[in-house]
Amino acid sequence: MHAIHDRRRGMTLLEVMISLTVFATAMAGVIMSLGMGGKAYTQSAIHNRLYGKAGRTMQRLVRELGPAASASIQPGDPDGGAQIQFQPVVDSAGGVPVVGEVTRFFLELDPREIDNGVDDDGDGLVDEQVLVRVTDPLGPTEKRVLLLRDVRELLEGETDDGIDNNGNGLADEPGVSFDLDGDLLTIRLTVEAVLEGGRVVTESLETSMTLRN
């Protein structure tokens, strides 16, 4: 009888090494794809967060400035100033509007920062601003509320050079800008955040409203 030889055999060392190399390459591709997907998701999430908080702030500004008495509105600078003061119309007596207490929206340097072009508080942002709402400013019932952090020092596209870099007709406007032209008030704002790796991203909003009171 002839012996039957089993042709099945184990993998050689070379085949094992080739298999491991193929597997490692495939896994590296998967990990890289997951990493890239994670970064893209993180960037999208940060943009959405910025857009959300900018949108909520813009809605509040419009809601409060909508019933403002036109005669009471005092922008700090008619051409894109960083503050606006007004009195809301709260009632009417004999057809004459009755106004409420003085309210002011204004930008100021984040208290953790120094205006020196350096990231003093270590959050990756430089000279960032905060938007503040104050009622009865300098009065006995003055009340301050911080509305928005991480406001860019200047609007997106602007640099501090006296030139209209972003092409909206104004030069060097701040991160929150109140531009009053007759009864038309345009509000612009830019917020910013830092991605992993230190890259700064921004979101900007703009809206216009007609003052009717």
Secondary structure, DSSP 8 states (H G I E B T S, - for coil): ------------HHHHHHHHHHHHHHHHHHHHHHHHHHHHHHHHHHHHHHHHHHHHHHHHHHHHHTTB-GGG-EESSTTTBSEEEE-BEEEEETTEEEE---EEEEEEE-TT--SSSS-TTSSS-SS-EEEEEEESTTSTT-EEEEEEEEE-SB-TT--SSSS-TTSSS-SS-BSEEEEEETTEEEEEEEEEEE-TTS-EEEEEEEEEEE---
